[in-house]
Protein backbone atom coordinates (compact mmCIF):
# COMPACT_ATOMS: atom_id res chain seq x y z
CA UNK A 1 0.00 0.00 0.00
CA UNK A 2 1.38 3.36 -1.07
CA UNK A 3 1.86 5.63 1.97
CA UNK A 4 1.48 8.76 -0.16
CA UNK A 5 -1.94 7.57 -1.28
CA UNK A 6 -2.90 6.83 2.33
CA UNK A 7 -1.82 10.31 3.37
CA UNK A 8 -3.78 11.98 0.56
CA UNK A 9 -6.90 9.86 1.13
CA UNK A 10 -6.79 10.69 4.84
CA UNK A 11 -7.28 14.36 3.98
CA UNK A 12 -10.59 13.38 2.34
CA UNK A 13 -11.80 10.81 4.86
CA UNK A 14 -10.38 12.27 8.05
CA UNK A 15 -11.62 9.56 10.44
CA UNK A 16 -9.00 6.75 10.25
CA UNK A 17 -11.45 3.95 11.12
CA UNK A 18 -13.86 5.07 8.40
CA UNK A 19 -11.06 5.21 5.84
CA UNK A 20 -9.93 1.71 6.80
CA UNK A 21 -13.48 0.40 6.53
CA UNK A 22 -14.09 2.07 3.17
CA UNK A 23 -10.82 0.89 1.64
CA UNK A 24 -11.17 -2.63 3.08
CA UNK A 25 -14.66 -3.02 1.65
CA UNK A 26 -13.57 -1.77 -1.75
CA UNK A 27 -10.48 -4.02 -1.77
CA UNK A 28 -12.78 -6.98 -1.13
CA UNK A 29 -15.02 -5.93 -4.02
CA UNK A 30 -12.03 -5.54 -6.35
CA UNK A 31 -10.65 -8.93 -5.30
CA UNK A 32 -14.02 -10.47 -6.14
CA UNK A 33 -13.86 -9.09 -9.67
CA UNK A 34 -15.35 -5.58 -9.50
CA UNK A 35 -13.99 -3.23 -12.15
CA UNK A 36 -11.78 -0.37 -11.01
CA UNK A 37 -13.39 3.07 -11.25
CA UNK A 38 -10.07 4.73 -12.08
CA UNK A 39 -7.25 4.18 -14.54
CA UNK A 40 -4.81 1.64 -13.12
CA UNK A 41 -1.23 0.64 -13.62
CA UNK A 42 0.01 -2.96 -13.48
CA UNK A 43 2.06 -2.08 -10.39
CA UNK A 44 -1.00 -0.94 -8.38
CA UNK A 45 -2.36 -3.18 -5.64
CA UNK A 46 -6.07 -3.41 -4.93
CA UNK A 47 -5.48 -1.14 -1.91
CA UNK A 48 -3.76 1.44 -4.14
CA UNK A 49 -6.72 1.31 -6.53
CA UNK A 50 -9.22 1.75 -3.68
CA UNK A 51 -7.26 4.67 -2.23
CA UNK A 52 -7.05 6.31 -5.66
CA UNK A 53 -10.81 5.90 -6.01
CA UNK A 54 -11.26 7.72 -2.68
CA UNK A 55 -8.88 10.49 -3.73
CA UNK A 56 -10.64 10.98 -7.06
CA UNK A 57 -14.08 11.01 -5.42
CA UNK A 58 -15.22 7.79 -7.11
CA UNK A 59 -16.16 6.16 -3.80
CA UNK A 60 -17.23 7.70 -0.51
CA UNK A 61 -19.01 6.95 2.71
CA UNK A 62 -22.66 7.88 2.88
CA UNK A 63 -24.18 9.26 6.09
CA UNK A 64 -26.38 6.17 6.37
CA UNK A 65 -23.30 3.94 6.28
CA UNK A 66 -21.95 5.76 9.34
CA UNK A 67 -25.02 5.02 11.48
N, C-alpha and C positions, 0 to 999 in steps of 0.2 A: 504494500500500500504506500502510495506516494505521500510523504509528509507535507509537501507543499499543497497538494490537493486537500488534505485534511485541514490544514490551516485556513485555506481559502473557504472551504465549505463551512467551517466553524464560524465564519463571519456572517453567514447566511442563516444557519440554524445554530443559534448561540447556546442552546441547552445541550451539553454533551450527550446525555442519555438519549435525547430525541434524535440527535444526529446518528448515534450508533444504531438505534432501532430502525431508522429510515434506511440507512445504508445496508444494514444486515438483511432487511426484508427485500430490498432491491437486488442484492447479491444473490439471494436465494432464487428470486424470479429469473435472473439472468442465467444462473446455473441450470435452471429447469427449462431453458430454451427461449426465454423472452428475448425479443430483439432490442438491442441498444437504441436509445433515443437520441444519441449523439454519434458523431463520427468517431471511430475508434482506430487505434493503431494496434498492430500485432503484439506489441510489448505491453499493452494495458491489461491489468488484471480485472476481474469482475468488480472488485472494490474500487479501482481507479475509474472504471466506467460509471459506477453508481455515484461516486463523488463528483465526477464531471457533470453528470445529469443534475445533481443538486446545484452546482455552481452555475450552470446554464439555465436554471429555472425549469427544467423538464420534469422534475419530481419535487414534491413538497409535502409537508404534513398539513392535513386539514384540521381545523379546530375540533371536529368530531372525533378524530383519531387520538386527540390528546385527552379526551374525557375518560 
